[in-house]
Amino acid sequence: MKSTTVSTYESRRNKKQTGNALLDYKRFVRNLPSFDFYRPKVILTNIILIGLFNFSVGQGDEWSQQVFIDPKTYSISDHLNNIRWKQADSMELGQLKEYHLPLLSQPNHTSTDQSLRVSENGRYFVEDNGKPFFWLGDTAWLMFSKLTKDEILTYLNDRQAKGFNVIQAMLLHTMEVSTVDGVKALIANRADRPLVSNNGRDYWDLVEFAIEEAGKRGMYMALVPIWGSNVKAGKINTTQAEIYTHFLALKFSRYQHIIWLNGGDLKGDDGREVWETIGHTLKKTMPHHLVTFHPRGRYSSADWFHDSVWLDFNMIQSGHKTYAQDTSSSDMRHFGEDNWRLIEEAYQRKPVKPILDGEPSYENIPHGLHDTTQLKWQAADLRRYAYWSVLSGACGFTYGHNSIMQFYKNGQKEETAYGASIDWTQALKAEGGSQMIVLKGIMEDVLKASEIMPSPHWVIHQKDKYGYVPVLSSDHMTLAYTYTGAPFLLDAKLMPRIKSAQWVNPRNGVVSKAKPKIKKGLINIIPPSKREDWLIKIFHS
């Protein structure tokens, strides 16, 4: 069996002490509060190696004992054939070095929430009870390093009220990440050495708190195990990645409402072996959790991992550049702001997998991100990205706000990113974030249909850039969206018979009667006002 060298919990018996060191250790373990299991070191079939323990035998000679635990029964065994000799630091048996071999806390209750799975047609999500699920995500990347428990509750309560049902957050933004109280997530900045205690106040306890509170509100947590910049910089290898991912499984697999976002804002070729290791380990240890890959801007997870068995659905990052800014020679395509093109590409791939935009331009962030003198993306832009992608076949959409994704606080000492200037608590009231619920309500109704198809070819003389009109059709309804408010034509020969129609104002959800004009096989759609976005719902008999 393959073994992996990892950090050890080193303990030494007092030279005056007699008796069996391993038995002494077992007695010590039984007296630990809330004992469930220790941090995993390496998986050997169905047995978990939980540590390498060093004991003194006689005058100065010491031996190391690998100790195993059966995850089904939590029973300890010793596997004495794995004894080896080693000189150890002088420590009394029973002195637990928490940062070497921490306990994993376990709540007294079990999770009874829903989990997601891919629909039978491979296009959308459904919950265990068969109910269609439209992903409406919010971006809370730095939640665990910037918020207290009370602030997490404030945030979750607000997002629940605004209809969000998925929260995207990073576990390891950096290897030095810590809570607002300075409690670090890792020992020595190593992903294979999570710092976990049994006092209920460590970094991972805060993560668990957020997961549980999200579940109480019917929300899913979409968690990034480790952000891409750490992998690109070589701060984690495949062995460490496997150990770390096993830790995540032992800590969080019992929660049904978790989704995993492998990767983190980079190309899949950067550290691909690590991403494959994390992806395969996530799927092997938590097959009930959906897994995807969060790519670099203007890329799709399908560019590298579409055929990977661990990838359940695709995610694009349409990014933060304008049409004029999308000129990098290192990018494989130049779609500019046309996120619908990335959606369309992934939608047409085989095998069929769901697709969504997991990072569009954030509200109130500069065009292109880094130059704070640039104009900032507004609520109308977020609506455009949302409706363009969803009406092109996306299974959902993730909204983001500059201040909320980094939880900017007025007067904060640390450097501000991307010119954020609005306190995150005020940004919760931002126009765009309050308007996404309109799209969610529409799509929850549409997803009840048996067949849903993007139908942009129904538009006569389809325009490009801001003039593009996406169309989504089902057996009982057709949706079409105009960002500019300009009139457009639909091909009546391609559509089922029209029964009635409604205008929906994407800014406030107000519905009004629509009267499409049909002449010579063309349906003339004239929005209620120009220079504003509108959605038309056409009902078929």
HUUR-V393256 format. One line per field, one symbol per residue. ss: DSSP state (@ for helix, = for strand, . for the rest). A space follows every 10 residues. Layout:
ss->???
This chain:
ss->........== .=........ @@@@@@@@@@ .......=.. .===..==== ======.... .========= .....==..@ @@.==..... .=........ ..=....... .....===.. ....===... .==.=====. ..@@@@..@@ @@@@@@@@@@ @....===== .......=.. ...=.==..= ====...... ..@@@@@@@@ @@@@@@...= ====...@@@ @@.....@@@ @@@@@@@@@@ @@.....=== ======.... .@@@@@@@@@ @@@@@....= =====...== .@@@@..... ...====... .......... ........@@ @@@@@@@... ....===... ..=..=.... .....=..@@ @@@@@@@@@@ .....====. =@@@@@.... .......... ...@@@@... @@@@@@@@@@ @@@@@@.... .===.@@@== ....@@@... ====..==== ==.....=== =@@@...=== ====...... ===...===. .====..... ...======= .
